[in-house]
Amino acid sequence: MKNNLIQQINGLQNHLNVQVASRFEHKIDNQLTAKQVLLLELIRAGVTSAKDLATQLHTSTSAVSQLLNKLETKEYITRSINKENRREIILKLATKGERYFEELQMLEDEINHNVYGQLPLEDLKHLIRILEKLNTIVKGE
């Protein structure tokens, strides 16, 4: 019984994700891979060196450098030499990278309004409680 419910939840969650992606896909920047987006998010969060990115992602500096080269070519990031340590390259979001996150925030707001905003307040509170419990379970494992 419980396994059937869990399978039903997983199926509904996957279906919801596909529907949301299909409905809003035309508003998403499809030039980036998932790993490139992850690098942009880390740079946005303050990780400014290829070495630190590699450490965060548990991968090689050379793999990160390849991804960074593509992001720089697409003008999502800039690289500059650290004036205090000339051997270090500082990574920053370029204008296009900043605009990507602004557009992503606007899309998230639209999805929240058009999807989650349709739920009654009590359902939203209940969903928060369930998600918090799931997060606690995952942290404990």
BADOGU-931677 format. One record per residue: residue number from 1; residue in one letter; x, y, z of N, C-alpha, C, O in turn. Coordinates in steps of 0.05 Angstrom, whole numbers, always signed. Each point is the difference from the previous one (the first is absolute). Example, Ala and Ser with C-alpha at 12.3 -4.5 7.8 and 13.67 -1.06 7.14 Angstrom:
BEGIN
lumke,marpa,n_x,n_y,n_z,ca_x,ca_y,ca_z,c_x,c_y,c_z,o_x,o_y,o_z
1,A,+264,-114,+156,-18,+24,+0,+18,+24,+0,+21,+0,+13
2,S,-28,+21,-27,+16,+24,+1,-15,+22,+14,+10,+22,+4
This chain:
BEGIN
lumke,marpa,n_x,n_y,n_z,ca_x,ca_y,ca_z,c_x,c_y,c_z,o_x,o_y,o_z
1,M,+17,-24,+0,-17,+24,+0,+17,+25,+0,-4,+18,-16
2,K,+24,-17,+35,+17,+24,+2,+17,+3,-25,+3,+22,-11
3,N,+8,-44,+0,+16,+1,-24,-16,+10,-24,+10,+15,-16
4,N,-35,-23,+15,-18,+9,-22,-4,+30,+2,+0,+14,-21
5,L,-3,-4,+45,-4,+29,+4,+25,+15,-8,-1,+22,-13
6,I,+24,-32,+21,+26,+12,-6,+4,+1,-31,+9,+20,-11
7,Q,-15,-42,-2,+2,-1,-29,-19,+20,-13,+7,+13,-20
8,Q,-31,-11,+31,-19,+20,-11,+10,+28,+4,-2,+17,-18
9,I,+13,-11,+41,+12,+27,+6,+22,+5,-20,+1,+22,-12
10,N,+18,-41,+8,+22,+4,-19,-11,+5,-28,+10,+18,-14
11,G,-29,-33,+6,-12,+3,-27,-13,+27,-3,+4,+14,-21
12,L,-19,-5,+41,-13,+26,-1,+21,+23,+0,-3,+20,-14
13,Q,+24,-23,+30,+21,+20,+1,+14,+2,-27,+5,+22,-10
14,N,+2,-45,-2,+13,+1,-26,-19,+12,-21,+9,+16,-17
15,H,-34,-23,+17,-20,+11,-19,-2,+30,+4,-1,+15,-20
16,L,+0,-5,+44,-1,+28,+6,+24,+14,-12,-2,+21,-13
17,N,+26,-32,+18,+25,+12,-10,-1,+2,-30,+9,+20,-12
18,V,-18,-41,-2,-1,+0,-29,-20,+20,-10,+6,+15,-19
19,Q,-29,-13,+32,-20,+19,-8,+9,+29,+3,-3,+17,-18
20,V,+16,-11,+41,+10,+27,+5,+22,+6,-21,+0,+22,-11
21,A,+18,-41,+7,+22,+5,-20,-12,+5,-27,+9,+18,-15
22,S,-29,-34,+7,-12,+3,-27,-14,+27,-2,+2,+14,-21
23,R,-16,-6,+41,-16,+25,+0,+18,+25,-1,-7,+19,-13
24,F,+30,-21,+26,+17,+24,+2,+26,-2,-15,+17,+17,+2
25,E,-13,-39,-18,+25,-5,-13,+8,+23,-19,+24,+6,-2
26,H,-43,+6,-11,+7,+22,-19,+12,+24,+14,+10,+18,-13
27,K,-12,-17,+40,+10,+23,+14,+27,-6,+14,+12,+17,+13
28,I,-2,-42,-18,+25,-8,+13,+23,+2,-19,-3,-7,-24
29,D,+26,+16,+33,+24,+2,-16,+11,-29,-4,+11,-11,+18
30,N,-15,+1,-42,+8,-28,-5,+29,-2,-11,+8,-22,-9
31,Q,+7,+43,+11,+28,-1,-10,+19,-13,+20,+22,-7,-7
32,L,-32,+3,+32,+18,-9,+21,-6,-29,+8,-24,-8,+0
33,T,+45,-7,+7,-4,-27,+11,-4,+3,+30,+4,+21,+12
34,A,-13,-43,+0,-4,+0,+29,+25,+7,+15,+0,+14,+20
35,K,+23,-25,-29,+25,+5,+14,+9,+29,-4,+11,+12,+19
36,Q,-16,+0,-42,+6,+28,-4,-16,+18,+19,+10,+19,+11
37,V,-36,-26,-9,-17,+15,+19,+10,-3,+28,+0,+20,+15
38,L,+8,-43,-7,+10,-5,+27,+25,+17,+5,+3,+12,+21
39,L,+15,-10,-41,+24,+17,+3,-9,+29,+3,+11,+14,+17
40,L,-30,-5,-33,-9,+28,+2,-11,+5,+27,+5,+21,+12
41,E,-20,-40,-1,-12,+3,+27,+22,+2,+21,-2,+17,+18
42,L,+23,-33,-20,+21,+1,+19,+16,+27,-2,+8,+11,+20
43,I,-3,-2,-45,+13,+25,-4,-17,+23,+12,+11,+18,+13
44,R,-36,-20,-18,-19,+21,+11,+1,+0,+30,-3,+20,+13
45,A,+7,-44,-1,+0,-3,+29,+27,+8,+13,+3,+1,+24
46,G,+17,+6,-42,+25,+10,+11,+24,-17,-4,+22,+7,+8
47,V,-25,-30,-21,+23,-17,-6,+14,+12,-24,-13,+2,-22
48,T,+37,+7,+25,+13,+16,-21,+24,-12,-14,+13,+13,-16
49,S,-5,-38,+23,+23,-12,-13,-8,-28,-10,-17,-14,+11
50,A,+31,+7,-33,-5,-27,-12,+6,-22,+20,-14,-20,+1
51,K,+35,+24,+14,+8,-21,+20,-22,-4,+21,-7,-22,+7
52,D,-4,+44,+3,-22,-1,+19,-25,-13,-12,-15,-15,+13
53,L,+9,+22,-38,-23,-13,-14,+4,-30,-2,-18,-15,+5
54,A,+42,+7,-13,+6,-29,-3,-3,-14,+27,-11,-22,+1
55,T,+20,+35,+20,-3,-12,+27,-30,-3,+7,-8,-21,+10
56,Q,-7,+42,-15,-29,-1,+6,-15,-21,-15,-18,-14,+10
57,L,+27,+10,-35,-14,-20,-18,+13,-27,+1,-10,-19,-14
58,H,+31,+15,+29,+14,-25,+2,+9,-10,-27,-5,-23,-8
59,T,+18,+41,-7,+9,-7,-27,+27,+13,-4,+11,+13,+17
60,S,+1,-17,-41,+26,+11,-5,-1,+29,-9,-20,+9,-10
61,T,+42,+5,+15,+2,+28,-8,-1,+1,-31,-11,+20,-10
62,S,+21,-40,-4,-1,+1,-29,-28,-3,-11,-7,+13,-19
63,A,-10,-29,+32,-28,-2,-8,-14,+26,+5,-16,+8,-17
64,V,+21,+5,+39,-12,+26,+6,+10,+21,-20,-16,+16,-10
65,S,+41,-17,+3,+11,+19,-19,-14,-2,-27,-5,+20,-13
66,Q,+0,-44,+4,-14,-4,-25,-28,+12,+0,-9,+14,-19
67,L,-5,-18,+42,-27,+12,+3,+2,+31,+1,-16,+14,-12
68,L,+36,-4,+26,+4,+29,+2,+6,+12,-27,-9,+22,-6
69,N,+25,-36,-10,+6,+10,-27,-25,+4,-17,-3,+20,-14
70,K,-15,-40,+16,-25,+2,-15,-17,+23,+11,-13,+15,-16
71,L,+12,-12,+43,-16,+22,+11,+12,+27,-7,-15,+20,-5
72,E,+41,-18,+3,+13,+25,-7,-5,+6,-30,-6,+23,-7
73,T,+7,-43,-10,-5,+3,-28,-29,+9,-5,-5,+17,-17
74,K,-13,-27,+33,-29,+8,-2,-6,+26,+14,-22,+9,+0
75,E,+43,+3,+13,-1,+25,+13,-18,+1,+26,-13,+20,+6
76,Y,+13,-43,+8,-14,-2,+26,+18,+8,+23,-9,+9,+21
77,I,+35,-12,-25,+20,+6,+22,+23,+16,-12,+4,+2,-24
78,T,+10,+11,+43,+26,+13,-7,+21,-11,+18,-5,-9,+22
79,R,+30,+10,-32,+23,-8,+16,+19,+24,+1,+4,+13,-20
80,S,+7,-9,+44,+20,+21,+3,+21,-9,+19,-4,-18,+16
81,I,+27,+30,-19,+23,-7,+17,-3,+13,+27,-5,+24,+1
82,N,+10,-39,+20,-1,+11,+27,+25,+18,+4,+23,-10,-4
83,K,-27,+35,+10,+22,+19,+2,+18,-7,+24,+24,+8,+0
84,E,-35,-21,+20,+16,-7,+24,+16,-26,-4,+21,-4,+12
85,N,-31,-14,-29,+14,-25,-6,-3,-5,-30,-20,-11,-9
86,R,+39,+20,-6,-2,+0,-29,-3,-28,-13,-6,-2,-23
87,R,+11,-19,+39,-4,-27,-11,-29,-9,+2,-8,-21,-11
88,E,-9,+36,+25,-28,-7,+5,-18,+15,-19,+3,+24,-5
89,I,-22,-38,-7,-20,+11,-17,-26,+3,+16,-9,-19,+13
90,I,-3,+43,-15,-25,+5,+14,-23,-3,-20,+1,+11,-22
91,L,-21,-26,+30,-24,-4,-17,-23,+17,+10,-5,+3,+24
92,K,-9,+9,-43,-24,+16,+6,-21,-5,-21,+6,-7,-22
93,L,-31,+12,+30,-21,-1,-19,+2,+24,-19,+4,+22,+10
94,A,-6,-26,-35,-2,+22,-19,-29,+10,-1,-17,-12,+13
95,T,+12,+33,-28,-27,+11,-2,-20,-22,-9,-22,-1,+11
96,K,+30,-15,-30,-18,-21,-9,-6,-20,+22,-22,-10,+2
97,G,+42,+3,+14,-4,-18,+23,-18,+12,+21,-17,-14,+11
98,E,+20,+40,-6,-18,+13,+20,-29,+1,-11,-19,-4,+14
99,R,+17,+9,-40,-26,+2,-13,-14,-28,+1,-24,-2,+3
100,Y,+40,-19,-6,-10,-27,+1,-15,-5,+27,-22,-11,+0
101,F,+35,+19,+22,-12,-4,+26,-24,+19,+5,-19,-8,+13
102,E,+20,+32,-24,-24,+17,+1,-24,-12,-14,-22,+0,+10
103,E,+27,-10,-34,-22,-13,-15,-9,-25,+14,-24,-6,+0
104,L,+42,-9,+11,-7,-24,+15,-18,+6,+24,-19,-14,+6
105,Q,+25,+36,+8,-16,+9,+23,-28,+8,-9,-20,-6,+13
106,M,+19,+20,-36,-26,+8,-10,-17,-24,-8,-24,-1,+4
107,L,+37,-19,-16,-13,-25,-8,-10,-15,+25,-22,-10,+0
108,E,+39,+9,+20,-8,-13,+25,-24,+14,+13,-18,-13,+10
109,D,+19,+39,-10,-23,+15,+11,-26,-6,-16,-21,-3,+12
110,E,+24,+1,-38,-24,-5,-17,-10,-29,+5,-25,-4,+2
111,I,+43,-15,+1,-8,-27,+6,-14,-1,+27,-20,-13,+4
112,N,+33,+26,+16,-12,+0,+27,-28,+12,+0,-18,-11,+13
113,H,+15,+32,-28,-27,+13,-1,-20,-17,-14,-22,-4,+9
114,N,+30,-6,-33,-19,-15,-16,-5,-29,+8,-21,-12,-6
115,V,+40,+0,+21,-3,-28,+9,-6,-1,+30,-22,-6,+8
116,Y,+42,+12,+8,-3,-2,+29,-21,+21,+10,-14,-6,+20
117,G,+13,+28,-33,-19,+21,+9,-29,-8,-3,-18,+13,+12
118,Q,+12,-35,-26,-27,-9,-3,-9,-18,+23,-24,-6,+3
119,L,+43,-2,+14,-7,-17,+23,-10,+17,+23,+10,+22,+5
120,P,-28,-33,+11,-9,+13,+24,+23,+2,+20,+18,-16,+0
121,L,-19,+36,+18,+20,+6,+19,+6,-25,+17,+24,-6,+6
122,E,-44,-8,+3,+4,-24,+17,+16,-22,-15,+17,-13,+12
123,D,-23,+10,-38,+15,-20,-15,+29,+8,-3,+18,-17,+2
124,L,-12,+42,-5,+27,+10,-2,+15,-5,+27,+23,-9,+0
125,K,-36,+14,+22,+12,-5,+26,+5,-29,+4,+21,-8,+11
126,H,-40,-9,-19,+4,-29,+3,+23,-10,-18,+15,-17,+8
127,L,-13,+28,-32,+22,-8,-18,+27,+8,+12,+19,-15,-2
128,I,-18,+38,+14,+25,+9,+14,+7,-19,+22,+24,-8,+2
129,R,-43,+0,+14,+5,-19,+22,+11,-27,-11,+19,-11,+11
130,I,-31,+2,-32,+9,-26,-12,+28,+3,-11,+17,-18,+5
131,L,-11,+39,-20,+26,+4,-11,+21,+4,+21,+23,-10,-2
132,E,-29,+23,+24,+18,+3,+22,+6,-27,+13,+23,-6,+7
133,K,-43,-11,-4,+4,-27,+11,+18,-16,-19,+18,-14,+9
134,L,-23,+16,-35,+17,-15,-19,+29,+9,+1,+19,-16,-1
135,N,-15,+43,+3,+27,+10,+2,+14,-9,+25,+24,-6,+0
136,T,-38,+4,+22,+11,-10,+26,+7,-29,-3,+21,-9,+10
137,I,-37,-7,-23,+5,-28,-5,+26,-4,-16,+17,-16,+6
138,V,-15,+32,-28,+23,-2,-18,+26,+8,+15,+21,-13,-4
139,K,-23,+34,+20,+24,+9,+15,+9,-21,+20,+24,-3,+5
140,G,-43,-12,+6,+7,-20,+20,+12,-25,-11,+12,-15,+15
141,E,-14,+11,-41,+11,-25,-12,+29,+2,-5,+12,-19,-10
